[in-house]
Amino acid sequence: MKLNFFEFITVNSPIRKFVQNKIEIKSFLDVPNYVKDGKVLEIGCGSGYGARLINKYFKPKEIYGIDLDEKMIALTKKNKLPNVSFEVGNVTKLDFKDRSLDGVFIFVVLHHVVNWKKALDEIYRVLKKGGQFFIEDGSFETFSTPIGRLIKTFTDHPYDSMYKRHEFFNYLEKLGFKTIKKQVYKPLALTSRFVYIGIKK
Ligand SMILES: C[S@@+](CC[C@H](N)C(=O)[O-])C[C@H]1O[C@@H](n2cnc3c(N)ncnc32)[C@H](O)[C@@H]1O
């Protein structure tokens, strides 16, 4: 689902960029990089700042960024780079061929997606064998932490269908990902987020 007004503003704020740059991308860097010189997709790219970070740290040949919200895609112009393209797209129906991508990246998106299993099916489908999947996100548990409860008051999320962490990890294993990193972070017990990095077997 698209973000409401308040979350749209928050996601496009300098604070969000700071967190993505100083914390989130860093938690993807302690595993081998199998996407260098490859084709990668960033799902839910927002204004395109994440693609800029992926470019800097992972050095793929090409990056495709997609987002459900055309207003976000309009903002990506300021993050345009020669090897990066952005388009409107939906993670539950990816416009990419089977086994065509070396990597897929996601920063805080799938907790917004009602049919998250279909999204993971699609990600698995478009990755090549040996392709690398990087995701960091919140989960159902996040919204009962102090910060999560606060976020709940000004944002809209599909809580009835939102995954619990164990459901999410189990589904990835069922699909056939080999886990190379699975970690839950609970800074000062104020919030929680997870990082998962897997390889398509
Ligand atoms: C919380 S924002 C995160 C944006 C960016 N990844 C970041 O880390 O700042 C979630 C993004 O996912 C997008 N989104 C939500 N549902 C989506 C879907 N089904 N397919 C693609 N993008 C989606 C939203 O429009 C929004 O830009």
The ligand as a Gaussian input file, in Angstrom:
#p B3LYP/6-31G(d) Opt

LIG

0 1
 C        8.559000       3.063000       4.270000
 S        8.785000       3.440000       2.568000
 C       10.499000       3.076000       2.331000
 C       11.084000       3.812000       1.146000
 C       12.596000       3.554000       0.967000
 N       12.842000       2.156000       0.652000
 C       13.341000       3.941000       2.205000
 O       13.959000       3.062000       2.809000
 O       13.328000       5.107000       2.587000
 C        7.977000       2.093000       1.752000
 C        7.960000       2.271000       0.228000
 O        7.436000       1.080000      -0.356000
 C        6.560000       1.427000      -1.404000
 N        5.642000       0.312000      -1.614000
 C        4.607000      -0.062000      -0.826000
 N        3.981000      -1.135000      -1.337000
 C        4.661000      -1.468000      -2.471000
 C        4.489000      -2.483000      -3.461000
 N        3.502000      -3.373000      -3.379000
 N        5.380000      -2.537000      -4.492000
 C        6.382000      -1.618000      -4.595000
 N        6.570000      -0.622000      -3.700000
 C        5.734000      -0.556000      -2.648000
 C        5.895000       2.715000      -0.899000
 O        5.318000       3.482000      -1.941000
 C        7.077000       3.417000      -0.241000
 O        7.801000       4.222000      -1.144000

